[in-house]
Amino acid sequence: QVKRLHAYKRQLLNVLHIIKLYWDIKDNPNADFTPRVFIFGAKAAPGYHFAKSVIKVINELANLINNDPAIGDKLKMVFLENYRVSLAELIIPAANVSEQISLASKEASGTSNMKFMMTGAVTLATLDGANIEIKQEVGDDNIVIFGMDKDAVYRHYESHDYYSRGIYESNPVIHRVVNSLVDGTIPNCQSEGNEIFDALITYNDEYFLLEDFQSYVDAQARIAQLYADRSRWMHMSLMNIANSDKFSSDDTIRQYAQEIWQLHLPQA
Ligand SMILES: *Cc1c(COP(=O)(O)O)cnc(C)c1O
């Protein structure tokens, strides 16, 4: 997941899932597990305190996981500092999975989702921004979709019926994962963990992470299962590359020239 650090982009949802996997391995060291490396790159705007706290927690959770002998090579977590185009050029073609997990209705389009698709990653996404167009191009079998759509989000806004503390108190998996932010499980980030806990529970989880959590866990399990089937995964990867032409910059600029700037261009 490489992009600006912002609450609506929900890097924290990715973190909560990694904490769940950490506990899964600790509880059940002999269970089948598709090894995963989670790579983050993200810059926070200078005054964006919450974003910096998420970066701090990512780094401390990475220290915990990467150095736990009980975790070994099943799970690794990397935060690349100073994310920029020169890093994107390396990370995007190397990735197997493109994490596009913003809250539905928040992302105008996104462009890294297109870059990942074009270089053969499989998209794990909400129905937000251009993820919707990617799904149309590759077909339902070659993308993994999860979470609320924008209508479900708007229904919550209208009916004022979302209560994250209720989910936290009634779902034992979520309870344990969220508590890991504040109970010392992740060393060296007490104040950042408290700030994030408050955003999720005290201030009612503005971006519905807890509502989408189970659906995201299921989607990640589906990704692990698909990846284990090598030829199926390669098929998905090729279908993504082959159907990415819609997002070429030449076509996009041509469309702008005709529809927005109303220029009369010679036919390509
Ligand atoms: C493409 C790109 C972005 C935009 O990423 P989104 O996931 O679309 O928000 C940001 N920074 C860099 C360096 C990029 O290459």
The ligand as an SDF file (V2000), in Angstrom:
LIG
                    3D

 15 15  0  0  0  0  0  0  0  0999 V2000
    0.8710    7.3830   -8.2710 C   0  0  0  0  0  0  0  0  0  0  0  0
    1.5010    8.0550   -7.1160 C   0  0  0  0  0  0  0  0  0  0  0  0
    0.7130    8.6400   -6.1140 C   0  0  0  0  0  0  0  0  0  0  0  0
   -0.8000    8.5640   -6.1240 C   0  0  0  0  0  0  0  0  0  0  0  0
   -1.1670    7.3350   -5.5300 O   0  0  0  0  0  0  0  0  0  0  0  0
   -2.7090    7.0020   -5.2230 P   0  0  0  0  0  0  0  0  0  0  0  0
   -2.6710    5.5920   -4.6660 O   0  0  0  0  0  0  0  0  0  0  0  0
   -3.4450    7.0700   -6.5180 O   0  0  0  0  0  0  0  0  0  0  0  0
   -3.1740    7.9900   -4.2290 O   0  0  0  0  0  0  0  0  0  0  0  0
    1.3230    9.2660   -5.0410 C   0  0  0  0  0  0  0  0  0  0  0  0
    2.6720    9.3370   -4.9550 N   0  0  0  0  0  0  0  0  0  0  0  0
    3.4730    8.7770   -5.8790 C   0  0  0  0  0  0  0  0  0  0  0  0
    4.9500    8.8710   -5.7100 C   0  0  0  0  0  0  0  0  0  0  0  0
    2.9290    8.1250   -7.0030 C   0  0  0  0  0  0  0  0  0  0  0  0
    3.7360    7.5710   -7.9130 O   0  0  0  0  0  0  0  0  0  0  0  0
  1  2  1  0
  2  3  1  0
  2 14  2  0
  3  4  1  0
  3 10  2  0
  4  5  1  0
  5  6  1  0
  6  7  2  0
  6  8  1  0
  6  9  1  0
 10 11  1  0
 11 12  2  0
 12 13  1  0
 12 14  1  0
 14 15  1  0
M  END
$$$$
